[in-house]
């Protein structure tokens, strides 16, 4: 599977961004399965989580694979007109992003969906995201991912016991 093309790989190629394709032997929909299939560290994974506010606006929030998202912290990182956030449904994820739940990436999203990364993502040497296809992931530099996603950085991860 050296020639997989998705909206995301096309964007990366168009922008001249270096990345490494990490094929899976079977479809992957969880961080744990992706870590195992790709042979990477959990903290290098980027979980992309779609949230919706009460008025039907969406935001993509991303944390490292070993962290939990704090929706209240995401709300605080957004302009004041954003209200209480909740997790988008499986159908909303597909409708808004075009990706199946578990294979969502923070790239190639509608212009009106802001992207917020936890600050920890920017401190990594490399990150792993979904290719948009459950059969492969992508490894790239965080700076490229943040730039292409037009993301803001904020402390949006909930502290996990033992970390």
VOLUM-146965 format. One line per 2 residues: number of its first residue (from 1); their letters; for each residue x negated, y, z negated of N, C-alpha, C. Coordinates in steps of 0.02 Angstrom, whole numbers, plus 32768, in hexadecimal, padded with zeros to 4 digits. Example, Ala and Ser with C-alpha at 12.3 -4.5 7.8 and 13.67 -1.06 7.14 Angstrom:
2
1	as	7D6C 7EE4 7E7A 7D99 7F1F 7E7A 7D6C 7F5B 7E7A | 7D7E 7F90 7E9E 7D54 7FCB 7E9B 7D7B 8002 7E76
// end
This chain:
163
1	xx	7FD6 7FC5 8000 8000 8000 8000 7FD4 803E 8000 | 7FA6 8042 802D 7F79 807C 802F 7F95 80B6 8056
3	xx	7FCE 80AC 8077 7FEA 80E2 809F 8030 80F6 808A | 8041 80F1 804B 8082 8106 8031 808A 8151 803C
5	xx	80C3 8164 8058 80D1 81AB 8060 8113 81BB 803E | 8111 81EC 8012 814D 8205 7FF1 814C 8251 7FF7
7	xx	8181 8272 7FE0 8181 82BB 7FE0 8145 82D6 7FBA | 8133 82B3 7F84 80FC 82CA 7F5A 80B8 82C0 7F7C
9	xx	80AC 8286 7F99 806B 827C 7FBB 8066 82AC 7FF7 | 809E 82B8 8019 809D 82E7 8051 808A 832E 8039
11	xx	80A6 8343 8000 8095 8384 7FE4 804B 8387 7FD2 | 8032 8354 7FB0 7FEC 8353 7F9B 7FBE 8354 7FD8
13	xx	7FCF 832E 800C 7FA7 832D 8049 7FA9 8372 806B | 7FE4 838F 806F 7FEC 83D1 808F 7FC3 8406 806A
15	xx	7FC0 8401 8028 7F9D 8432 7FFF 7F52 8422 7FF7 | 7F3C 83EA 8012 7EF6 83D7 800D 7EE1 83C3 7FC6
17	xx	7F10 83A9 7FA0 7F03 8395 7F5B 7EEA 834D 7F59 | 7EB2 8343 7F37 7E97 8300 7F2F 7EC1 82D8 7EFE
19	xx	7ED0 829B 7F10 7EF5 826F 7EE3 7EE3 8227 7EF2 | 7EF3 81FC 7EC3 7EE7 81B4 7ECC 7F29 8190 7EC7
21	xx	7F3A 8168 7EFA 7F76 8140 7EFA 7F6B 8102 7ECF | 7F99 80F5 7EA2 7F94 80BC 7E74 7FD0 808E 7E80
23	xx	7FC8 805D 7EAD 8000 8031 7EBE 8013 8002 7E84 | 8052 7FF0 7E82 806C 7FC0 7E51 807B 7F7E 7E74
25	xx	8079 7F48 7E4F 808C 7F07 7E6C 80D7 7EFC 7E68 | 80F9 7F25 7E42 8143 7F22 7E3C 815B 7F68 7E2A
27	xx	819B 7F77 7E34 81B5 7FB9 7E24 81AC 7FC9 7DDA | 819A 8008 7DCB 818B 801E 7D87 81B9 8058 7D75
29	xx	81D8 8055 7D3A 8207 8089 7D25 81F9 80A2 7CDE | 81C5 8088 7CBC 81B4 80A0 7C79 816A 80B1 7C75
31	xx	8159 80DB 7C45 8113 80ED 7C3A 80EA 80AF 7C2B | 8104 8084 7C00 80E0 8049 7BEB 80D0 801C 7C27
33	xx	8101 8011 7C52 80F6 7FE8 7C8D 80C5 8009 7CBE | 80CA 804B 7CC5 809C 806F 7CF2 8054 806B 7CD8
35	xx	804B 8072 7C97 8008 806D 7C7A 7FEA 8029 7C8A | 8012 7FF5 7C80 7FFA 7FB1 7C8C 7FEB 7FA6 7CD6
37	xx	8018 7FBB 7D02 800E 7FB0 7D4A 7FD3 7FD9 7D66 | 7FCA 8016 7D4C 7F97 8042 7D68 7F54 803B 7D46
39	xx	7F53 801D 7D0B 7F14 8016 7CE6 7EF9 8058 7CCE | 7F26 8083 7CB5 7F13 80C5 7C9D 7F27 80CD 7C53
41	xx	7F12 8103 7C35 7F23 8111 7BEF 7F68 8132 7BEA | 7F8D 8121 7BB6 7FD1 813B 7BAE 7FD1 8188 7BA9
43	xx	7F9F 81A5 7B88 7F9F 81EE 7B81 7F92 8213 7BC3 | 7F7C 81EF 7BF7 7F72 820E 7C39 7FB3 8210 7C62
45	xx	7FE4 81EA 7C4C 8025 81E9 7C6F 804A 822A 7C61 | 806F 8240 7C92 809A 827B 7C89 80E2 8264 7C90
47	xx	8107 826A 7C58 814F 8259 7C59 8174 8297 7C71 | 819C 8290 7CA4 81C4 82C7 7CC0 820D 82BC 7CAD
49	xx	8227 82EA 7C84 8269 82E2 7C67 8296 831C 7C7A | 82CD 830D 7C9B 82FC 8341 7CB1 832E 8350 7C7A
51	xx	8333 8390 7C6A 8362 83A8 7C37 8394 83D8 7C58 | 83CF 83DE 7C39 8404 8409 7C52 841D 8435 7C19
53	xx	842B 8474 7C29 8448 849E 7BF4 8495 849E 7BFC | 84B7 84BF 7BCF 8500 84BE 7BCE 851F 84DC 7C0D
55	xx	84FB 8507 7C2F 8515 8528 7C6B 8505 8501 7CAA | 84E5 84C7 7CA3 84D6 849E 7CDD 8495 84AE 7D00
57	xx	8468 84D3 7CDE 8426 84E0 7CF9 83F7 84A8 7CE3 | 83C7 8498 7D0E 8399 8461 7D00 8352 847A 7CF8
59	xx	832B 8456 7CCF 82E4 8464 7CC5 82C1 8420 7CC2 | 8285 841D 7CE0 825C 83E0 7CDD 8228 83EC 7CA6
61	xx	8229 83C2 7C73 81FA 83C7 7C3C 81CB 838B 7C3E | 818A 8397 7C36 8159 8362 7C3E 812B 835F 7C01
63	xx	8122 8323 7BE7 80F5 8317 7BAF 80C8 82DB 7BC1 | 8093 82D3 7B9C 8067 829A 7BA7 808B 8259 7B94
65	xx	8074 8222 7BAE 8094 81E1 7BA5 8097 81C9 7B5E | 806C 81E4 7B32 806C 81CF 7AEC 8091 8200 7ABF
67	xx	80B5 8230 7ADC 80D8 8264 7AB5 8123 825F 7ABE | 8147 8280 7A91 818F 8285 7A96 81A1 82CD 7AA5
69	xx	81D3 82D6 7ACF 81EA 8319 7AE1 8215 8337 7AAA | 820B 8378 7A9D 8235 839C 7A6E 8260 83CD 7A97
71	xx	82A0 83BB 7AA4 82CA 83E6 7ACD 82D2 842D 7AB1 | 82D1 8434 7A6F 82D6 8478 7A51 829A 84A2 7A63
73	xx	825F 8483 7A65 8222 84A8 7A78 8225 84BB 7AC2 | 8242 8490 7AEC 8249 84A1 7B33 8277 84DD 7B39
75	xx	82AF 84DD 7B15 82DE 8516 7B16 82BA 8556 7B03 | 828F 8553 7AD0 826B 858E 7AB9 8239 85A7 7AEE
77	xx	8224 857C 7B1B 81F4 858F 7B4F 8217 85AF 7B8B | 8259 85AD 7B8C 8280 85C7 7BC4 829C 860C 7BB4
79	xx	82B2 8631 7BE6 82D1 8672 7BD9 830E 866B 7BAB | 8320 86A2 7B8C 8355 86A3 7B59 8398 8689 7B71
81	xx	83A8 8692 7BB1 83EA 867D 7BC9 83F4 8631 7BCA | 83BE 860B 7BC4 83C4 85C3 7BBF 83E0 85B1 7B7B
83	xx	8410 8584 7B7B 842F 856E 7B3C 841B 8527 7B2C | 843A 850A 7AFC 842A 84C7 7AE4 841F 8496 7B1E
85	xx	83E9 846F 7B19 83D7 8440 7B4E 83E9 83F9 7B3A | 83FE 83D2 7B6B 840A 838B 7B61 83EA 8364 7B9B
87	xx	83E1 8324 7B92 83C2 82FB 7BC6 83F3 82F1 7BFF | 83DA 82F7 7C3C 8403 82EC 7C77 8414 82A2 7C7D
89	xx	844C 8294 7C9C 8461 824E 7CA6 843A 8230 7CE2 | 843E 81F0 7CE8 841F 81CC 7D20 8437 81E9 7D63
91	xx	8479 81F5 7D69 8494 8210 7DA7 847B 8257 7DB3 | 8478 8280 7D7F 845E 82C4 7D87 8415 82C4 7D9D
93	xx	83EE 8296 7D81 83A7 8292 7D93 83A1 8286 7DDE | 83C6 8256 7DF7 83C3 8246 7E3F 83DD 8281 7E68
95	xx	8414 829E 7E54 8433 82D5 7E79 8405 8312 7E7C | 83E7 8325 7E43 83BE 8362 7E3F 8378 8358 7E5C
97	xx	8359 8320 7E4B 8312 8316 7E5E 8309 82ED 7E9E | 8338 82C1 7EAC 8330 8292 7EE4 8307 8255 7ED0
99	xx	82F5 8250 7E91 82CE 8216 7E78 82FA 81EB 7E4C | 82EC 81A9 7E4C 830F 817D 7E1E 82F3 8185 7DD8
101	xx	831D 817C 7DA6 8306 8181 7D61 82CC 8150 7D57 | 8296 8169 7D39 825C 8140 7D2D 8226 814A 7D62
103	xx	8237 816C 7D99 8206 817A 7DCE 8208 81C4 7DDF | 8215 81ED 7DAD 821B 8236 7DB6 81D7 8256 7DB0
105	xx	81CB 8287 7DDA 818D 82AE 7DD7 819F 82F8 7DD5 | 8171 8322 7DBD 8180 836A 7DB8 8171 8391 7DF7
107	xx	816C 836F 7E30 815E 8390 7E70 8198 8386 7EA0 | 819C 83B4 7ED1 81CF 83B1 7F05 8216 83B6 7EE9
109	xx	821D 83E0 7EB6 825D 83EB 7E97 827F 8429 7EB6 | 82C1 8430 7EAD 82E2 846D 7EC4 82C2 84AB 7EA4
111	xx	82C1 84E2 7ECA 82A2 8520 7EB3 82BF 8539 7E71 | 82FF 852C 7E65 831F 8546 7E28 8316 851A 7DEB
113	xx	82EB 84E7 7DF0 82DC 84BC 7DB6 8296 84CD 7D9D | 8292 84F4 7D66 8250 8503 7D4B 822F 84C5 7D2E
115	xx	81ED 84C7 7D2B 81C6 848F 7D10 819D 84A9 7CD5 | 81A1 8485 7C9D 817B 8496 7C61 8152 8459 7C4D
117	xx	8110 8462 7C48 80E4 842D 7C31 80CF 843A 7BE9 | 80C8 8404 7BC3 80AA 840B 7B81 8062 8420 7B8B
119	xx	8049 8449 7B5D 8004 8462 7B62 7FD0 842A 7B67 | 7FDF 83F1 7B4A 7FAF 83B9 7B4B 7F9F 83A2 7B92
121	xx	7FCF 83A9 7BC0 7FC4 8394 7C05 7F89 83BA 7C23 | 7F85 83FA 7C15 7F50 8424 7C30 7F0B 8414 7C15
123	xx	7F08 83F1 7BDE 7EC7 83E0 7BBF 7EAB 839D 7BD7 | 7ED1 8378 7BFE 7EBA 8337 7C16 7E89 833E 7C51
125	xx	7E60 830B 7C5B 7E32 830A 7C95 7E57 82F5 7CD4 | 7E87 82C8 7CCC 7EAF 82B1 7D04 7EF4 829D 7CE9
127	xx	7F25 829F 7D16 7F69 828D 7D03 7F84 825B 7D35 | 7FB6 8235 7D20 7FD9 8205 7D49 8022 8218 7D4C
129	xx	803C 821B 7D89 8083 822A 7D93 80A0 81F5 7DC2 | 80E2 81F4 7DC6 8102 81C8 7DF7 80F6 81E4 7E3C
131	xx	80F2 81B9 7E6C 80EB 81CE 7EB2 8130 81E0 7ECF | 8165 81D4 7EA7 81A8 81DB 7EC0 81C4 8198 7ED8
133	xx	8198 8166 7ED8 81A9 8122 7EEC 8196 80F4 7EB1 | 81C3 80CA 7E99 81B4 809F 7E60 817B 806D 7E6C
135	xx	8163 8069 7EA9 812E 8039 7EB9 80E8 8057 7EB6 | 80E1 8097 7EA2 809E 80B5 7E9E 809E 80F4 7E74
137	xx	8065 8100 7E55 8059 813E 7E31 8022 8165 7E52 | 8017 81A0 7E39 7FE2 81CB 7E54 7FB9 81E7 7E1A
139	xx	7F77 81EA 7E25 7F4A 8209 7DF5 7F2D 8247 7E15 | 7F2E 827F 7DF0 7F13 82BE 7E09 7EFC 82EA 7DD0
141	xx	7EE0 8323 7DE0 7ECA 8352 7DAD 7F05 8378 7D91 | 7F06 8383 7D50 7F3E 83A8 7D32 7F46 83EE 7D50
143	xx	7F0E 840F 7D5F 7F13 8453 7D7A 7F38 8454 7DBC | 7F2E 8421 7DE6 7F52 841D 7E25 7F9C 8410 7E19
145	xx	7FAB 83E3 7DEB 7FF1 83D3 7DDC 8015 8411 7DC1 | 7FF7 8433 7D92 8016 846E 7D74 8022 84A4 7DA9
147	xx	7FF1 84AF 7DD3 7FF7 84E2 7E08 802E 84D1 7E39 | 802F 8494 7E52 8061 8480 7E83 80A7 847E 7E66
149	xx	80AD 846E 7E27 80EF 846C 7E06 8106 84B2 7DF2 | 80DA 84E3 7DF9 80E8 8528 7DE3 8100 8527 7D9A
151	xx	80DD 84FF 7D73 80F2 84F2 7D2E 80D7 8525 7CFD | 80FA 852C 7CC6 80E1 8551 7C8D 80CC 851F 7C59
153	xx	809D 8533 7C2F 8086 8508 7BF8 80A1 8522 7BB6 | 80B8 84F5 7B8D 80D4 8507 7B4B 80CF 84CA 7B1D
155	xx	80D0 84D5 7ADC 80CE 849C 7AAD 8114 847C 7AA8 | 8121 844B 7AD4 8164 842D 7AD7 8166 83E5 7AC0
157	xx	812E 83CB 7AA8 812D 8386 7A8F 813B 8385 7A44 | 8162 8355 7A30 8171 834A 79E9 8137 8322 79CC
159	xx	811F 8335 7992 80E8 8310 7975 8100 82CA 7963 | 80D7 8299 7974 80E8 8253 7968 80C0 823C 792B
161	xx	80E1 8219 78FD 80BF 8202 78C0 8080 81DA 78D3 | 804B 81E6 78AF 800D 81C2 78BA 7FE0 81E2 78ED
163	x	7FF3 821C 7906 7FC9 823F 7938 7FAE 827E 791B
// end
